[in-house]
Amino acid sequence: MINGNKKSIMSVVYTVFTLILIALLTVFINQGIANTAKVQAIEIKQAVTESSVKTISEDIKEIKSDIKTLLSRDK
């Protein structure tokens, strides 16, 4: 009888331990996914910023060229 109780107690302990382990793994996996998403969002923001800077730089060059053209017409 005592031996049967020990087996059932150990079974409960193993089940609880397994559930805790699964919960911890789930939390770590979810944090990894969240961190990956954050990194991707940051990379997208950087790419958009770099593209915007390039576009602004090109626009400034065009404006300078247009101003030079207009100034040369006045002469």
MMTF fields as JSON, N, C-alpha, C and O atoms, coordinates in Angstrom:
{
  "mmtfVersion": "1.0.0",
  "mmtfProducer": "UNKNOWN",
  "numBonds": 299,
  "numAtoms": 300,
  "numGroups": 75,
  "numChains": 1,
  "numModels": 1,
  "chainsPerModel": [1],
  "groupsPerChain": [75],
  "chainIdList": ["A"],
  "bondAtomList": [4, 2, 8, 6, 12, 10, 16, 14, 20, 18, 24, 22, 28, 26, 32, 30, 36, 34, 40, 38, 44, 42, 48, 46, 52, 50, 56, 54, 60, 58, 64, 62, 68, 66, 72, 70, 76, 74, 80, 78, 84, 82, 88, 86, 92, 90, 96, 94, 100, 98, 104, 102, 108, 106, 112, 110, 116, 114, 120, 118, 124, 122, 128, 126, 132, 130, 136, 134, 140, 138, 144, 142, 148, 146, 152, 150, 156, 154, 160, 158, 164, 162, 168, 166, 172, 170, 176, 174, 180, 178, 184, 182, 188, 186, 192, 190, 196, 194, 200, 198, 204, 202, 208, 206, 212, 210, 216, 214, 220, 218, 224, 222, 228, 226, 232, 230, 236, 234, 240, 238, 244, 242, 248, 246, 252, 250, 256, 254, 260, 258, 264, 262, 268, 266, 272, 270, 276, 274, 280, 278, 284, 282, 288, 286, 292, 290, 296, 294],
  "bondOrderList": [1, 1, 1, 1, 1, 1, 1, 1, 1, 1, 1, 1, 1, 1, 1, 1, 1, 1, 1, 1, 1, 1, 1, 1, 1, 1, 1, 1, 1, 1, 1, 1, 1, 1, 1, 1, 1, 1, 1, 1, 1, 1, 1, 1, 1, 1, 1, 1, 1, 1, 1, 1, 1, 1, 1, 1, 1, 1, 1, 1, 1, 1, 1, 1, 1, 1, 1, 1, 1, 1, 1, 1, 1, 1],
  "groupList": [{"groupName": "MET", "atomNameList": ["N", "CA", "C", "O"], "elementList": ["N", "C", "C", "O"], "formalChargeList": [0, 0, 0, 0], "bondAtomList": [1, 0, 2, 1, 3, 2], "bondOrderList": [1, 1, 2], "singleLetterCode": "M", "chemCompType": "L-PEPTIDE LINKING"}, {"groupName": "ILE", "atomNameList": ["N", "CA", "C", "O"], "elementList": ["N", "C", "C", "O"], "formalChargeList": [0, 0, 0, 0], "bondAtomList": [1, 0, 2, 1, 3, 2], "bondOrderList": [1, 1, 2], "singleLetterCode": "I", "chemCompType": "L-PEPTIDE LINKING"}, {"groupName": "ASN", "atomNameList": ["N", "CA", "C", "O"], "elementList": ["N", "C", "C", "O"], "formalChargeList": [0, 0, 0, 0], "bondAtomList": [1, 0, 2, 1, 3, 2], "bondOrderList": [1, 1, 2], "singleLetterCode": "N", "chemCompType": "L-PEPTIDE LINKING"}, {"groupName": "GLY", "atomNameList": ["N", "CA", "C", "O"], "elementList": ["N", "C", "C", "O"], "formalChargeList": [0, 0, 0, 0], "bondAtomList": [1, 0, 2, 1, 3, 2], "bondOrderList": [1, 1, 2], "singleLetterCode": "G", "chemCompType": "PEPTIDE LINKING"}, {"groupName": "LYS", "atomNameList": ["N", "CA", "C", "O"], "elementList": ["N", "C", "C", "O"], "formalChargeList": [0, 0, 0, 0], "bondAtomList": [1, 0, 2, 1, 3, 2], "bondOrderList": [1, 1, 2], "singleLetterCode": "K", "chemCompType": "L-PEPTIDE LINKING"}, {"groupName": "SER", "atomNameList": ["N", "CA", "C", "O"], "elementList": ["N", "C", "C", "O"], "formalChargeList": [0, 0, 0, 0], "bondAtomList": [1, 0, 2, 1, 3, 2], "bondOrderList": [1, 1, 2], "singleLetterCode": "S", "chemCompType": "L-PEPTIDE LINKING"}, {"groupName": "VAL", "atomNameList": ["N", "CA", "C", "O"], "elementList": ["N", "C", "C", "O"], "formalChargeList": [0, 0, 0, 0], "bondAtomList": [1, 0, 2, 1, 3, 2], "bondOrderList": [1, 1, 2], "singleLetterCode": "V", "chemCompType": "L-PEPTIDE LINKING"}, {"groupName": "TYR", "atomNameList": ["N", "CA", "C", "O"], "elementList": ["N", "C", "C", "O"], "formalChargeList": [0, 0, 0, 0], "bondAtomList": [1, 0, 2, 1, 3, 2], "bondOrderList": [1, 1, 2], "singleLetterCode": "Y", "chemCompType": "L-PEPTIDE LINKING"}, {"groupName": "THR", "atomNameList": ["N", "CA", "C", "O"], "elementList": ["N", "C", "C", "O"], "formalChargeList": [0, 0, 0, 0], "bondAtomList": [1, 0, 2, 1, 3, 2], "bondOrderList": [1, 1, 2], "singleLetterCode": "T", "chemCompType": "L-PEPTIDE LINKING"}, {"groupName": "PHE", "atomNameList": ["N", "CA", "C", "O"], "elementList": ["N", "C", "C", "O"], "formalChargeList": [0, 0, 0, 0], "bondAtomList": [1, 0, 2, 1, 3, 2], "bondOrderList": [1, 1, 2], "singleLetterCode": "F", "chemCompType": "L-PEPTIDE LINKING"}, {"groupName": "LEU", "atomNameList": ["N", "CA", "C", "O"], "elementList": ["N", "C", "C", "O"], "formalChargeList": [0, 0, 0, 0], "bondAtomList": [1, 0, 2, 1, 3, 2], "bondOrderList": [1, 1, 2], "singleLetterCode": "L", "chemCompType": "L-PEPTIDE LINKING"}, {"groupName": "ALA", "atomNameList": ["N", "CA", "C", "O"], "elementList": ["N", "C", "C", "O"], "formalChargeList": [0, 0, 0, 0], "bondAtomList": [1, 0, 2, 1, 3, 2], "bondOrderList": [1, 1, 2], "singleLetterCode": "A", "chemCompType": "L-PEPTIDE LINKING"}, {"groupName": "GLN", "atomNameList": ["N", "CA", "C", "O"], "elementList": ["N", "C", "C", "O"], "formalChargeList": [0, 0, 0, 0], "bondAtomList": [1, 0, 2, 1, 3, 2], "bondOrderList": [1, 1, 2], "singleLetterCode": "Q", "chemCompType": "L-PEPTIDE LINKING"}, {"groupName": "GLU", "atomNameList": ["N", "CA", "C", "O"], "elementList": ["N", "C", "C", "O"], "formalChargeList": [0, 0, 0, 0], "bondAtomList": [1, 0, 2, 1, 3, 2], "bondOrderList": [1, 1, 2], "singleLetterCode": "E", "chemCompType": "L-PEPTIDE LINKING"}, {"groupName": "ASP", "atomNameList": ["N", "CA", "C", "O"], "elementList": ["N", "C", "C", "O"], "formalChargeList": [0, 0, 0, 0], "bondAtomList": [1, 0, 2, 1, 3, 2], "bondOrderList": [1, 1, 2], "singleLetterCode": "D", "chemCompType": "L-PEPTIDE LINKING"}, {"groupName": "ARG", "atomNameList": ["N", "CA", "C", "O"], "elementList": ["N", "C", "C", "O"], "formalChargeList": [0, 0, 0, 0], "bondAtomList": [1, 0, 2, 1, 3, 2], "bondOrderList": [1, 1, 2], "singleLetterCode": "R", "chemCompType": "L-PEPTIDE LINKING"}],
  "groupTypeList": [0, 1, 2, 3, 2, 4, 4, 5, 1, 0, 5, 6, 6, 7, 8, 6, 9, 8, 10, 1, 10, 1, 11, 10, 10, 8, 6, 9, 1, 2, 12, 3, 1, 11, 2, 8, 11, 4, 6, 12, 11, 1, 13, 1, 4, 12, 11, 6, 8, 13, 5, 5, 6, 4, 8, 1, 5, 13, 14, 1, 4, 13, 1, 4, 5, 14, 1, 4, 8, 10, 10, 5, 15, 14, 4],
  "groupIdList": [1, 2, 3, 4, 5, 6, 7, 8, 9, 10, 11, 12, 13, 14, 15, 16, 17, 18, 19, 20, 21, 22, 23, 24, 25, 26, 27, 28, 29, 30, 31, 32, 33, 34, 35, 36, 37, 38, 39, 40, 41, 42, 43, 44, 45, 46, 47, 48, 49, 50, 51, 52, 53, 54, 55, 56, 57, 58, 59, 60, 61, 62, 63, 64, 65, 66, 67, 68, 69, 70, 71, 72, 73, 74, 75],
  "secStructList": [7, 2, 2, 2, 2, 2, 2, 2, 2, 2, 2, 2, 2, 2, 2, 2, 2, 2, 2, 2, 2, 2, 2, 2, 2, 2, 2, 2, 2, 2, 2, 2, 2, 2, 2, 2, 2, 2, 2, 2, 2, 2, 2, 2, 2, 2, 2, 2, 2, 2, 2, 2, 2, 2, 2, 2, 2, 2, 2, 2, 2, 2, 2, 2, 2, 2, 2, 2, 2, 2, 2, 2, 2, 2, 7],
  "xCoordList": [0.811, 0.0, 0.861, 0.606, 1.877, 2.759, 3.52, 3.719, 3.94, 4.67, 3.792, 4.291, 2.518, 1.588, 1.417, 1.342, 1.354, 1.232, 2.475, 2.368, 3.654, 4.895, 4.902, 5.332, 4.424, 4.389, 3.431, 3.745, 2.278, 1.324, 1.841, 1.642, 2.498, 3.077, 4.179, 4.253, 5.027, 6.105, 5.519, 6.046, 4.443, 3.787, 3.272, 3.42, 2.674, 2.182, 3.348, 3.268, 4.425, 5.601, 6.171, 6.488, 6.305, 6.831, 5.901, 6.362, 4.601, 3.643, 3.752, 3.782, 3.81, 3.934, 5.254, 5.291, 6.328, 7.636, 7.601, 8.139, 6.97, 6.866, 6.06, 6.438, 4.959, 4.142, 4.9, 4.803, 5.646, 6.461, 7.518, 7.757, 8.145, 9.165, 8.561, 9.15, 7.397, 6.724, 6.369, 6.53, 5.89, 5.541, 6.771, 6.707, 7.882, 9.118, 9.607, 10.01, 9.572, 9.994, 9.099, 9.58, 7.806, 6.876, 7.194, 7.182, 7.476, 7.814, 9.086, 9.138, 10.111, 11.369, 11.19, 11.757, 10.407, 10.165, 9.415, 9.755, 8.394, 7.633, 8.503, 8.363, 9.39, 10.3, 11.245, 11.549, 11.705, 12.577, 11.868, 12.44, 10.612, 9.832, 9.606, 9.714, 9.293, 9.065, 10.339, 10.288, 11.474, 12.743, 13.071, 13.562, 12.801, 13.041, 12.177, 12.642, 10.924, 10.023, 10.503, 10.426, 10.997, 11.516, 12.72, 12.836, 13.614, 14.806, 14.402, 14.952, 13.447, 12.997, 12.354, 12.558, 11.579, 10.954, 12.015, 11.895, 13.043, 14.134, 14.857, 15.189, 15.102, 15.787, 14.946, 15.48, 13.635, 12.754, 12.791, 12.861, 12.743, 12.809, 14.118, 14.133, 15.224, 16.519, 16.547, 17.076, 15.977, 15.96, 15.125, 15.515, 13.985, 13.133, 13.85, 13.792, 14.524, 15.262, 16.375, 16.551, 17.128, 18.207, 17.655, 18.235, 16.539, 15.919, 15.451, 15.612, 14.875, 14.409, 15.577, 15.48, 16.673, 17.852, 18.382, 18.742, 18.43, 18.9, 17.978, 18.44, 16.675, 15.716, 15.85, 15.838, 15.976, 16.132, 17.423, 17.448, 18.484, 19.761, 19.634, 20.148, 18.954, 18.755, 17.896, 18.165, 16.864, 16.009, 16.801, 16.619, 17.672, 18.497, 19.409, 19.581, 19.991, 20.851, 20.06, 20.552, 18.833, 17.995, 17.651, 17.67, 17.342, 17.007, 18.213, 18.07, 19.403, 20.617, 20.828, 21.179, 20.611, 20.775, 19.768, 20.114, 18.528, 17.503, 17.836, 17.637, 18.342, 18.708, 19.853, 19.839, 20.846, 21.963, 21.469, 21.919, 20.536, 19.978, 19.233, 19.386, 18.44, 17.693, 18.626, 18.395, 19.673, 20.614, 21.393, 21.706, 21.7, 22.441, 21.559, 22.079, 20.258, 19.346, 19.314, 19.201, 19.414, 19.332, 20.545, 20.456, 21.649, 22.87, 22.816, 23.761],
  "yCoordList": [-1.196, 0.0, 1.268, 2.214, 1.26, 2.423, 2.588, 3.709, 1.486, 1.531, 2.111, 2.86, 1.789, 2.334, 3.831, 4.557, 4.302, 5.736, 6.482, 7.585, 5.89, 6.525, 6.647, 7.663, 5.606, 5.654, 6.736, 7.458, 6.854, 7.871, 9.274, 10.202, 9.43, 10.729, 11.091, 12.232, 10.135, 10.396, 10.705, 11.545, 10.034, 10.303, 11.741, 12.429, 12.187, 13.566, 14.547, 15.57, 14.239, 15.112, 15.219, 16.319, 14.1, 14.123, 14.89, 15.632, 14.713, 15.43, 16.936, 17.709, 17.35, 18.776, 19.323, 20.41, 18.572, 18.997, 19.148, 20.112, 18.195, 18.256, 19.474, 20.163, 19.741, 20.907, 22.214, 23.136, 22.291, 23.487, 23.65, 24.758, 22.551, 22.601, 23.06, 23.883, 22.536, 22.95, 24.434, 25.149, 24.899, 26.318, 27.207, 28.241, 26.808, 27.598, 27.628, 28.677, 26.485, 26.444, 27.327, 28.023, 27.297, 28.137, 29.615, 30.389, 30.004, 31.404, 31.803, 32.867, 30.958, 31.283, 31.361, 32.238, 30.451, 30.475, 31.745, 32.394, 32.103, 33.323, 34.57, 35.495, 34.607, 35.75, 35.817, 36.902, 34.667, 34.635, 35.152, 35.908, 34.743, 35.214, 36.717, 37.433, 37.195, 38.631, 39.423, 40.477, 38.924, 39.614, 39.629, 40.631, 38.517, 38.463, 39.491, 40.18, 39.59, 40.566, 41.99, 42.838, 42.258, 43.596, 43.923, 45.032, 42.954, 43.175, 43.44, 44.334, 42.674, 42.882, 44.251, 44.916, 44.677, 45.998, 47.089, 48.068, 46.929, 47.906, 47.939, 49.012, 46.758, 46.71, 47.374, 48.068, 47.167, 47.804, 49.316, 50.049, 49.79, 51.238, 51.815, 52.891, 51.096, 51.577, 51.624, 52.569, 50.603, 50.577, 51.728, 52.375, 51.982, 53.09, 54.415, 55.294, 54.562, 55.792, 55.998, 57.099, 54.934, 55.045, 55.402, 56.221, 54.792, 55.096, 56.541, 57.223, 57.008, 58.395, 59.365, 60.383, 59.053, 59.917, 59.973, 61.043, 58.827, 58.803, 59.621, 60.387, 59.456, 60.203, 61.694, 62.485, 62.083, 63.502, 64.043, 65.161, 63.262, 63.682, 63.885, 64.861, 62.967, 63.104, 64.324, 65.046, 64.552, 65.727, 67.017, 67.965, 67.057, 68.249, 68.49, 69.629, 67.422, 67.57, 68.122, 68.982, 67.632, 68.131, 69.604, 70.389, 69.971, 71.371, 72.267, 73.344, 71.829, 72.609, 72.777, 73.857, 71.699, 71.757, 72.726, 73.516, 72.661, 73.567, 75.02, 75.906, 75.261, 76.627, 77.13, 78.278, 76.273, 76.676, 76.997, 77.959, 76.184, 76.423, 77.749, 78.526, 78.003, 79.262, 80.461, 81.494, 80.333, 81.434, 81.69, 82.835, 80.634, 80.823, 81.463, 82.129, 81.285, 81.922, 83.431, 84.204, 83.835, 85.258, 86.025, 87.236, 85.376, 86.08, 86.477, 87.081],
  "zCoordList": [0.0, 0.0, 0.0, -0.747, 0.852, 0.933, -0.378, -0.846, -0.963, -2.225, -3.333, -4.173, -3.355, -4.345, -4.183, -5.175, -2.947, -2.685, -3.155, -3.69, -2.959, -3.412, -4.932, -5.478, -5.61, -7.075, -7.562, -8.509, -6.931, -7.37, -7.051, -7.835, -5.913, -5.568, -6.558, -7.013, -6.89, -7.857, -9.23, -9.959, -9.578, -10.854, -10.897, -11.907, -9.806, -9.73, -9.79, -10.47, -9.084, -9.089, -10.498, -10.951, -11.196, -12.562, -13.497, -14.365, -13.32, -14.164, -13.937, -14.895, -12.682, -12.365, -12.905, -13.481, -12.721, -13.231, -14.749, -15.295, -15.426, -16.887, -17.321, -18.268, -16.638, -16.988, -16.767, -17.577, -15.68, -15.42, -16.504, -16.985, -16.885, -17.937, -19.258, -19.96, -19.597, -20.836, -20.775, -21.764, -19.627, -19.481, -19.645, -20.31, -19.046, -19.174, -20.613, -21.115, -21.271, -22.672, -23.534, -24.429, -23.264, -24.019, -23.821, -24.778, -22.595, -22.308, -23.045, -23.661, -22.985, -23.664, -25.175, -25.825, -25.732, -27.178, -27.56, -28.549, -26.781, -27.082, -26.969, -27.77, -25.994, -25.862, -27.053, -27.548, -27.508, -28.681, -29.91, -30.697, -30.078, -31.223, -31.12, -32.115, -29.926, -29.733, -30.012, -30.646, -29.543, -29.792, -31.272, -31.792, -31.957, -33.4, -34.116, -35.023, -33.707, -34.323, -34.069, -34.958, -32.861, -32.551, -33.421, -33.944, -33.573, -34.397, -35.836, -36.479, -36.349, -37.722, -37.885, -38.901, -36.892, -36.959, -36.965, -37.701, -36.158, -36.123, -37.466, -37.969, -38.048, -39.34, -40.42, -41.285, -40.376, -41.362, -41.193, -42.179, -39.947, -39.702, -40.221, -40.818, -39.995, -40.474, -41.994, -42.581, -42.632, -44.094, -44.64, -45.612, -44.02, -44.458, -44.251, -45.11, -43.121, -42.841, -43.857, -44.377, -44.141, -45.124, -46.495, -47.208, -46.864, -48.15, -48.188, -49.2, -47.093, -47.025, -47.137, -47.822, -46.469, -46.528, -47.956, -48.447, -48.618, -50.01, -50.901, -51.747, -50.708, -51.516, -51.267, -52.21, -50.016, -49.683, -50.285, -50.802, -50.221, -50.793, -52.301, -52.846, -52.963, -54.411, -54.727, -55.687, -53.919, -54.125, -53.953, -54.718, -52.961, -52.741, -53.938, -54.37, -54.472, -55.653, -56.833, -57.563, -57.024, -58.12, -57.915, -58.863, -56.688, -56.402, -56.665, -57.243, -56.246, -56.512, -58.009, -58.484, -58.738, -60.194, -60.808, -61.687, -60.343, -60.861, -60.539, -61.37, -59.331, -58.946, -59.818, -60.264, -60.063, -60.925, -62.326, -62.947, -62.823, -64.157, -64.194, -65.136, -63.185, -63.137, -63.009, -63.637, -62.207, -62.052, -63.337, -63.662, -64.055, -65.305, -66.37, -67.265, -66.303, -67.257, -67.046, -67.998, -65.784, -65.466, -65.967, -66.168, -66.17, -66.575, -67.98, -68.488]
}
